[in-house]
Amino acid sequence: MHPEIDTIFVEAGERLVSAQHGLRDMRGPPDKRRIGYYNAIVFGRMMTLALQNLRGKISGFDAWYEPIRKELASDKLFKFFYEERTVIEKTAFSNLVSGFHAGEISNSEILRMAEKFRPRGAKYFVIGDRTGGSGWVVPNSDGTETTHYIDLEVEGAYDGLYLPANLNWKNRVIPGSTEEYVPAEPLVKEYIEKMQEIYEGAKKQFGWKPFSLSDIEMRLQTIRTRE
């Protein structure tokens, strides 16, 4: 296979791995979740753009990709993320919101449970801030404030990042959903899994085998270490 085709597959794979890292960050500490969302959406779309560089370089690409393009365009969730990538890159906004769904637990009960995690000097407690996290705010000597996030571990409650509920058009059962909003992570997970399906499908269709996604991830980690 031509070296340029190898490069396209590797570059597309690196973008997919970066999107997967973004999804992973959405499950991590609150201060990484929003950045993780941006990376998952932007790099997920960049993977398909990179893959389309195979057009004109490998026989049968258009015939293989056209049904995929139509599927992505007709699926409400995938179409949303396609457009969301443009919003993220070209405006100062996104459709992501942060919040807290308490379920059957009252705010006073949550505060009572959070009290055992209160650090010395804490000023007040926030629930579902811009990062989607909850924690105690502690003033610093320079006049700034630091939020010490905690895991509330309340059954039926969810603090995190949300997207409009109409994106859950397949009526998936997603804990933490409300009438207006649905937790973002399960929807992003479905999107990234679809991107991986497309990438792996291209590898199988055109017989590209030099590297697995794990190989590409290790390659990226080596590059970051050198930097």
KENU-162363 format. One line per 10 residues: number of its first residue (from 1); their letters; for each residue x, y, z of C-alpha. Coordinates in steps of 0.001 Angstrom, whole numbers. Layout:
<rodos>
NUM) a) X:Y:Z | ...;
</rodos>
This chain:
<rodos>
1) mhpeidtifv) 0:0:0 | 1234:3519:-856 | 3017:5346:2030 | 597:8288:1694 | -2337:5967:2388 | -546:4655:5474 | -115:8241:6648 | -3826:9004:6178 | -4880:5971:8219 | -2409:6820:10990;
11) eagerlvsaq) -3476:10485:11102 | -7168:9536:11146 | -6425:7044:13919 | -4630:9695:15973 | -7658:11945:15749 | -9919:9095:16835 | -7665:8303:19807 | -7711:12000:20757 | -11528:11940:20630 | -11538:8844:22855;
21) hglrdmrgpp) -9290:10653:25334 | -11815:13489:25352 | -14592:11057:26216 | -12400:9646:28992 | -11889:13143:30398 | -15659:13647:30486 | -15730:10827:33058 | -12861:12316:35053 | -12417:15262:37437 | -14916:18098:36898;
31) dkrrigyyna) -12284:20562:35682 | -11510:18251:32734 | -15047:17392:31644 | -15872:20405:29475 | -12492:20303:27709 | -13016:16575:27239 | -16352:17290:25542 | -14772:19772:23150 | -11983:17337:22248 | -14352:14406:21754;
41) ivfgrmmtla) -16603:16346:19381 | -13921:18197:17430 | -11496:15285:17021 | -14318:12839:16317 | -15359:14872:13291 | -11723:15461:12295 | -11303:11683:12031 | -13866:11456:9223 | -12324:14476:7484 | -8888:12873:7657;
51) lqnlrgkisg) -10253:9573:6355 | -11809:11312:3345 | -8305:12125:2124 | -8364:8549:815 | -10716:9794:-1901 | -8947:9534:-5260 | -6088:7575:-3727 | -7771:4254:-3107 | -10199:2442:-5395 | -13820:2238:-4266;
61) fdawyepirk) -13661:4822:-1473 | -16660:6891:-2614 | -18861:3818:-3065 | -17961:2689:450 | -18268:6086:2174 | -21467:7406:559 | -23873:5169:2596 | -21987:6190:5753 | -22312:9869:4879 | -26064:9464:4351;
71) elasdklfkf) -26442:7607:7658 | -24591:10325:9583 | -26676:13032:7912 | -29987:11310:8681 | -29264:10447:12324 | -30372:13310:14575 | -27641:12745:17169 | -24762:12405:14703 | -25972:15414:12705 | -26077:17446:15926;
81) fyeertviek) -22460:16624:16775 | -21416:17433:13194 | -22932:20912:13612 | -21726:21238:17215 | -18133:20902:16056 | -18615:24004:13882 | -20204:25888:16785 | -17289:25021:19080 | -14633:25998:16548 | -16179:29171:15128;
91) tafsnlvsgf) -18135:30754:17979 | -17726:31355:21705 | -20561:28954:22517 | -21688:25334:22579 | -24952:23569:23369 | -23436:22077:26517 | -24862:23087:29891 | -23860:22088:33405 | -26120:21287:36284 | -27280:18951:38985;
101) hageisnsei) -30219:16555:39016 | -31053:15706:42609 | -33691:13071:41998 | -35600:12563:45241 | -32909:14157:47431 | -33408:17687:48761 | -30661:20310:48624 | -30562:20443:52419 | -29932:16690:52540 | -27154:17024:49974;
111) lrmaekfrpr) -25526:19786:52013 | -25741:17657:55120 | -24000:14792:53326 | -21364:17139:51865 | -20546:18596:55273 | -18281:15655:56154 | -16040:16603:53192 | -15831:20296:54120 | -12187:21496:54051 | -10821:24035:56498;
121) gakyfvigdr) -11666:27592:55507 | -14446:26635:53097 | -16660:29600:52296 | -19675:27913:50679 | -20768:24830:48739 | -21674:24836:45029 | -23857:22264:43299 | -23382:21679:39577 | -21096:24592:38648 | -19893:25358:35111;
131) tggsgwvvpn) -17693:22252:35072 | -20642:20093:36080 | -19059:19387:39452 | -20050:20060:43057 | -17741:21057:45869 | -16587:23439:48575 | -15209:26851:47588 | -12146:27923:49568 | -10720:31483:49342 | -6997:31826:48621;
141) sdgtetthyi) -4621:34376:50115 | -4370:36211:46767 | -8116:36851:46634 | -8928:34016:44224 | -11033:30974:45077 | -10471:27252:44619 | -13257:24697:44389 | -12535:21414:46146 | -14751:18998:44216 | -16278:15969:45858;
151) dlevegaydg) -18152:12911:44651 | -21594:13218:46203 | -22365:9512:45701 | -26082:10127:46039 | -28246:7423:44495 | -30461:8853:41764 | -28535:12153:41681 | -26288:13354:38860 | -23983:16350:38645 | -22322:16869:35318;
161) lylpanlnwk) -22706:18133:31768 | -25983:18065:29882 | -27306:18375:26335 | -30864:19083:25103 | -33187:16154:25830 | -34511:15990:22266 | -31156:14491:21226 | -32190:11326:23047 | -34598:10636:20204 | -34059:6876:20487;
171) nrvipgstee) -35516:7099:24017 | -32519:5527:25712 | -32832:5075:29468 | -30189:7499:30775 | -30004:8104:34552 | -30005:11769:35510 | -32218:12852:32605 | -34881:15531:32972 | -37645:16685:30644 | -35337:19335:29164;
181) yvpaeplvke) -31851:17877:29447 | -29987:14577:29269 | -26459:13764:30553 | -23979:14409:27744 | -21501:11577:28325 | -23686:8645:27133 | -24569:10528:23936 | -20944:11442:23248 | -19995:7813:23917 | -22435:6658:21228;
191) yiekmqeiye) -20968:9192:18804 | -17350:8176:19455 | -18243:4497:19158 | -19756:5258:15757 | -16565:7055:14713 | -14538:4012:15736 | -16894:1743:13808 | -16306:3856:10680 | -12532:3841:11146 | -12323:105:11752;
201) gakkqfgwkp) -14682:-449:8821 | -12355:1503:6530 | -9368:-547:7674 | -11225:-3782:6950 | -12684:-2585:3642 | -9347:-1482:2236 | -7099:-4016:3928 | -5028:-1644:6052 | -3344:-3544:8915 | -3:-1953:9963;
211) fslsdiemrl) -1249:-453:13242 | -4088:-1031:15693 | -5642:1842:17642 | -3615:672:20662 | -431:999:18584 | -1437:4515:17547 | -2237:5481:21135 | 1207:4293:22254 | 2749:6284:19404 | 939:9429:20563;
221) qtirtre) 2050:8886:24155 | 5670:8563:22975 | 5399:11842:21057 | 3922:13630:24105 | 6727:12263:26306 | 9354:13655:23931 | 7654:17044:23943;
</rodos>
